[in-house]
Amino acid sequence: MLARQTHSDPSGWKLDELIACPVCDALLRDREVMILSTARCPRCHSVIAAPRERALTNIVMLATTAVVLMWAAVFFPFLEISARGLNHKSSLFDAVLAFSDGLMLPLSFAVAALIIVLPLIRLGTILYALAPMALGWHPWRHAVAAFRISELLRPWAMAEIFVVGVAIALVKVAGLATLSIGPAFWAMALLVVVTAMKDMFMCRITIWKTLSTRAR
Ligand SMILES: [Zn+2]
Protein backbone atom coordinates (compact mmCIF):
# COMPACT_ATOMS: atom_id res chain seq x y z
CA MET A 1 0.00 0.00 0.00
CA LEU A 2 0.99 3.58 0.21
CA ALA A 3 3.90 4.13 2.40
CA ARG A 4 4.09 3.08 5.92
CA GLN A 5 7.40 4.90 5.70
CA THR A 6 5.97 8.14 7.07
CA HIS A 7 7.95 7.48 10.20
CA SER A 8 11.22 6.60 8.54
CA ASP A 9 13.68 9.25 7.44
CA PRO A 10 12.08 11.13 4.51
CA SER A 11 15.27 12.98 3.60
CA GLY A 12 16.28 10.23 1.19
CA TRP A 13 13.00 10.35 -0.74
CA LYS A 14 12.84 11.86 -4.18
CA LEU A 15 10.45 14.77 -4.58
CA ASP A 16 8.57 13.23 -7.47
CA GLU A 17 7.71 10.13 -5.51
CA LEU A 18 6.09 12.07 -2.70
CA ILE A 19 2.40 12.78 -2.41
CA ALA A 20 0.52 14.55 0.36
CA CYS A 21 -2.62 13.24 1.99
CA PRO A 22 -5.41 15.57 0.78
CA VAL A 23 -6.99 15.55 4.26
CA CYS A 24 -4.19 15.72 6.83
CA ASP A 25 -1.19 16.68 4.64
CA ALA A 26 0.91 13.73 5.79
CA LEU A 27 3.75 13.13 3.34
CA LEU A 28 3.51 9.68 1.81
CA ARG A 29 5.64 7.83 -0.64
CA ASP A 30 3.77 7.14 -3.83
CA ARG A 31 3.50 3.48 -4.77
CA GLU A 32 1.69 1.52 -7.40
CA VAL A 33 -1.77 0.60 -6.07
CA MET A 34 -3.34 -2.57 -7.44
CA ILE A 35 -6.67 -2.37 -9.25
CA LEU A 36 -9.60 -2.90 -6.85
CA SER A 37 -7.50 -2.30 -3.77
CA THR A 38 -7.64 0.86 -1.73
CA ALA A 39 -4.73 2.82 -0.31
CA ARG A 40 -5.40 4.81 2.82
CA CYS A 41 -3.42 7.43 4.66
CA PRO A 42 -1.74 5.73 7.64
CA ARG A 43 -2.39 8.76 9.80
CA CYS A 44 -6.02 9.78 9.16
CA HIS A 45 -7.19 6.72 7.18
CA SER A 46 -8.74 8.75 4.38
CA VAL A 47 -8.67 7.14 0.95
CA ILE A 48 -5.64 8.17 -1.10
CA ALA A 49 -6.04 5.99 -4.14
CA ALA A 50 -8.63 3.44 -5.21
CA PRO A 51 -8.10 2.51 -8.83
CA ARG A 52 -11.03 0.66 -10.41
CA GLU A 53 -11.20 -1.46 -13.48
CA ARG A 54 -12.40 0.37 -16.61
CA ALA A 55 -12.80 3.46 -14.45
CA LEU A 56 -12.17 5.90 -17.31
CA THR A 57 -14.80 4.29 -19.53
CA ASN A 58 -17.30 4.25 -16.67
CA ILE A 59 -16.67 7.88 -15.77
CA VAL A 60 -17.06 8.97 -19.39
CA MET A 61 -20.30 6.98 -19.80
CA LEU A 62 -21.74 8.34 -16.56
CA ALA A 63 -20.75 11.91 -17.45
CA THR A 64 -22.44 11.54 -20.86
CA THR A 65 -25.57 10.21 -19.11
CA ALA A 66 -25.42 13.19 -16.77
CA VAL A 67 -25.35 15.65 -19.71
CA VAL A 68 -28.48 14.06 -21.21
CA LEU A 69 -30.25 14.07 -17.83
CA MET A 70 -29.22 17.67 -17.33
CA TRP A 71 -30.84 18.63 -20.61
CA ALA A 72 -34.06 16.83 -19.60
CA ALA A 73 -33.95 18.39 -16.15
CA VAL A 74 -33.69 21.91 -17.56
CA PHE A 75 -36.26 21.85 -20.34
CA PHE A 76 -38.90 19.27 -19.35
CA PRO A 77 -41.67 20.33 -16.96
CA PHE A 78 -40.41 20.25 -13.41
CA LEU A 79 -43.55 20.96 -11.46
CA GLU A 80 -47.21 21.30 -12.17
CA ILE A 81 -49.22 23.32 -9.71
CA SER A 82 -52.99 23.47 -9.66
CA ALA A 83 -54.93 25.65 -7.29
CA ARG A 84 -58.50 26.92 -7.61
CA GLY A 85 -58.85 25.66 -11.12
CA LEU A 86 -55.66 27.30 -12.30
CA ASN A 87 -53.00 25.11 -13.69
CA HIS A 88 -49.38 26.00 -14.18
CA LYS A 89 -46.51 23.94 -15.51
CA SER A 90 -42.99 25.15 -15.22
CA SER A 91 -39.56 23.94 -16.15
CA LEU A 92 -36.30 24.80 -14.48
CA PHE A 93 -35.61 27.11 -17.41
CA ASP A 94 -38.87 29.01 -16.67
CA ALA A 95 -37.91 29.18 -13.00
CA VAL A 96 -34.60 30.82 -13.84
CA LEU A 97 -36.29 33.28 -16.20
CA ALA A 98 -38.94 34.09 -13.57
CA PHE A 99 -36.36 36.00 -11.55
CA SER A 100 -34.93 37.80 -14.54
CA ASP A 101 -36.39 41.26 -14.02
CA GLY A 102 -35.45 44.03 -11.65
CA LEU A 103 -33.81 43.38 -8.31
CA MET A 104 -34.04 39.63 -8.64
CA LEU A 105 -31.75 39.54 -11.69
CA PRO A 106 -28.61 38.64 -9.68
CA LEU A 107 -30.54 35.76 -8.11
CA SER A 108 -31.50 34.59 -11.56
CA PHE A 109 -27.83 34.56 -12.59
CA ALA A 110 -26.80 32.76 -9.42
CA VAL A 111 -29.47 30.07 -9.82
CA ALA A 112 -28.60 29.53 -13.46
CA ALA A 113 -24.87 29.40 -12.70
CA LEU A 114 -25.02 27.01 -9.76
CA ILE A 115 -27.65 24.64 -11.05
CA ILE A 116 -27.05 24.61 -14.78
CA VAL A 117 -23.91 26.35 -16.02
CA LEU A 118 -21.28 25.18 -13.52
CA PRO A 119 -22.41 21.52 -13.51
CA LEU A 120 -22.38 21.59 -17.33
CA ILE A 121 -18.90 23.12 -17.48
CA ARG A 122 -17.75 20.51 -15.00
CA LEU A 123 -19.18 17.64 -17.06
CA GLY A 124 -17.77 19.19 -20.24
CA THR A 125 -14.25 19.51 -18.87
CA ILE A 126 -14.33 15.96 -17.46
CA LEU A 127 -15.41 14.61 -20.84
CA TYR A 128 -12.81 16.70 -22.66
CA ALA A 129 -10.04 15.47 -20.38
CA LEU A 130 -11.00 11.80 -20.11
CA ALA A 131 -12.99 10.77 -23.19
CA PRO A 132 -9.98 10.50 -25.53
CA MET A 133 -8.11 8.40 -22.97
CA ALA A 134 -11.15 6.16 -22.42
CA LEU A 135 -11.08 5.50 -26.18
CA GLY A 136 -7.39 4.66 -25.98
CA TRP A 137 -6.21 7.84 -27.69
CA HIS A 138 -3.72 10.40 -26.52
CA PRO A 139 -5.28 13.09 -24.32
CA TRP A 140 -6.25 16.22 -26.22
CA ARG A 141 -4.30 19.43 -25.76
CA HIS A 142 -4.97 21.19 -22.44
CA ALA A 143 -6.54 18.02 -21.01
CA VAL A 144 -4.67 18.63 -17.76
CA ALA A 145 -6.01 22.20 -17.55
CA ALA A 146 -9.54 20.96 -18.30
CA PHE A 147 -9.38 18.38 -15.52
CA ARG A 148 -8.01 20.99 -13.15
CA ILE A 149 -11.01 23.25 -13.91
CA SER A 150 -13.41 20.37 -13.24
CA GLU A 151 -11.73 19.79 -9.89
CA LEU A 152 -11.92 23.50 -9.01
CA LEU A 153 -15.65 23.53 -9.78
CA ARG A 154 -16.42 20.42 -7.74
CA PRO A 155 -17.64 22.27 -4.62
CA TRP A 156 -19.70 24.69 -6.76
CA ALA A 157 -21.80 22.32 -8.80
CA MET A 158 -24.87 22.16 -6.60
CA ALA A 159 -27.55 20.14 -8.36
CA GLU A 160 -27.97 17.93 -5.27
CA ILE A 161 -28.61 20.85 -2.98
CA PHE A 162 -31.20 22.15 -5.41
CA VAL A 163 -33.07 18.84 -5.26
CA VAL A 164 -33.12 19.00 -1.45
CA GLY A 165 -34.37 22.61 -1.64
CA VAL A 166 -37.15 21.63 -4.04
CA ALA A 167 -38.18 18.75 -1.78
CA ILE A 168 -38.47 21.11 1.19
CA ALA A 169 -40.43 23.65 -0.85
CA LEU A 170 -42.78 20.88 -2.02
CA VAL A 171 -43.62 19.91 1.54
CA LYS A 172 -44.38 23.55 2.35
CA VAL A 173 -46.54 24.21 -0.70
CA ALA A 174 -48.30 20.84 -0.71
CA GLY A 175 -50.97 22.08 1.71
CA LEU A 176 -51.87 25.08 -0.46
CA ALA A 177 -52.11 23.64 -3.92
CA THR A 178 -52.18 20.38 -5.76
CA LEU A 179 -48.70 19.58 -6.94
CA SER A 180 -47.50 17.07 -9.40
CA ILE A 181 -43.94 16.33 -10.18
CA GLY A 182 -42.88 16.41 -13.80
CA PRO A 183 -40.30 14.28 -15.63
CA ALA A 184 -37.60 16.90 -15.04
CA PHE A 185 -37.75 16.27 -11.30
CA TRP A 186 -36.97 12.58 -11.83
CA ALA A 187 -34.23 13.47 -14.30
CA MET A 188 -32.72 15.71 -11.62
CA ALA A 189 -33.01 13.00 -8.95
CA LEU A 190 -31.36 10.49 -11.27
CA LEU A 191 -28.68 13.07 -12.03
CA VAL A 192 -27.77 13.19 -8.36
CA VAL A 193 -27.35 9.39 -8.30
CA VAL A 194 -25.33 9.36 -11.53
CA THR A 195 -23.07 12.12 -10.20
CA ALA A 196 -22.45 10.16 -7.00
CA MET A 197 -21.59 7.04 -9.03
CA LYS A 198 -19.26 9.02 -11.25
CA ASP A 199 -17.44 10.40 -8.21
CA MET A 200 -17.15 6.86 -6.85
CA PHE A 201 -15.23 5.74 -9.93
CA MET A 202 -13.15 8.86 -9.95
CA CYS A 203 -9.84 8.07 -8.30
CA ARG A 204 -8.23 11.48 -8.66
CA ILE A 205 -4.67 10.47 -8.06
CA THR A 206 -4.87 7.72 -10.70
CA ILE A 207 -6.40 10.15 -13.20
CA TRP A 208 -3.72 12.77 -12.58
CA LYS A 209 -1.00 10.17 -13.08
CA THR A 210 -2.59 8.76 -16.22
CA LEU A 211 -3.04 12.26 -17.61
CA SER A 212 0.52 13.30 -16.91
CA THR A 213 2.10 10.13 -18.30
CA ARG A 214 -0.04 9.99 -21.45
CA ALA A 215 0.08 13.70 -22.15
CA ARG A 216 3.82 13.57 -22.74
ZN1 LIG B 1 -4.14 11.76 6.05
Residues whose N, C-alpha, C, O or C-beta is under 5 A from the ligand:
A	BS01	ZN	C21 V23 C24 D25 A26 C41 R43 C44 H45
